[in-house]
Amino acid sequence: MKQVERDLLILLHEDRYNEQQIQYAVKQISDMLTVVETMDYLCNVMEVADCNRNRVTSKRTILKKVFARREHKPFEFIIHKN
C-alpha cells in the first residue's frame, strides 16, 4: 500500500519520550489512520438514513454518492453505527 503523506499534531511531554519513541508512535497512528480511511471500512461502520425515502442503507454505492456530494440533501443523514 502506498505511504500517505499527512500532517499530524501530537502533543507530548518533551522529557518523557526520546526521538525513537516519538517516531514509533507517529508510525502507529499513521498506520491506524490508513486502515480507517478506506471505503471498505467506512461501509462497515457508517450508514445513510434518508428520511425522504424512509430507508436506512449501508450499501457501498449509496455511501460513495453521499460522500462525493458537495451539498447534502435535506433530511439525509450519515450515521456512525457505533
C-alpha positions in Angstrom: 0.0 0.0 0.0 1.2 3.5 -0.9 2.6 5.5 2.1 0.4 8.6 2.7 1.9 12.0 3.5 -0.1 13.7 6.2 0.4 16.3 8.9 -0.1 15.1 12.4 -0.1 17.2 15.5 0.9 15.2 18.5 1.3 16.8 22.0 3.9 15.0 24.2 5.9 15.9 27.2 9.4 16.5 26.0 11.2 14.9 28.9 9.3 11.6 28.8 9.9 10.4 25.2 13.0 10.2 23.1 13.0 10.7 19.3 12.8 7.0 18.5 9.7 6.6 20.7 8.0 9.6 19.0 8.7 8.3 15.5 7.3 4.9 16.5 4.1 6.5 17.9 3.7 8.6 14.7 4.1 5.5 12.6 1.5 3.6 14.6 -1.0 6.5 14.3 -0.4 6.8 10.6 -1.0 3.0 10.1 -4.2 3.2 12.1 -5.5 6.1 10.0 -4.6 4.3 6.8 -6.9 1.4 7.8 -9.7 3.6 8.9 -9.7 5.9 5.9 -10.6 3.1 3.4 -14.1 2.9 1.7 -14.4 -0.7 2.9 -14.1 0.3 6.5 -16.4 3.2 6.1 -19.1 1.0 4.5 -18.9 -1.3 7.6 -19.2 1.4 10.2 -21.4 4.0 8.5 -24.9 4.1 7.1 -27.1 6.6 5.4 -30.6 7.4 6.8 -32.7 9.0 4.1 -35.9 10.4 5.8 -37.3 11.5 2.4 -37.4 7.9 1.2 -37.8 6.2 4.7 -34.8 4.0 4.3 -31.5 3.2 6.0 -28.7 1.7 4.0 -25.0 0.9 4.2 -24.6 0.0 0.5 -21.2 1.0 -0.9 -22.6 2.7 -3.9 -25.0 4.9 -1.9 -22.3 5.8 0.6 -19.9 6.8 -2.2 -22.6 9.1 -3.7 -23.3 10.7 -0.4 -19.7 11.3 0.4 -19.0 12.7 -3.0 -21.7 15.3 -2.9 -20.8 18.9 -2.4 -24.1 19.8 -0.9 -26.1 17.2 1.1 -29.8 16.7 0.7 -32.2 17.8 3.4 -33.1 15.1 5.9 -30.4 12.7 4.7 -28.0 11.8 7.5 -24.7 9.9 7.7 -24.8 7.9 10.8 -21.9 6.1 12.5 -23.1 2.6 13.7 -21.3 2.9 17.0 
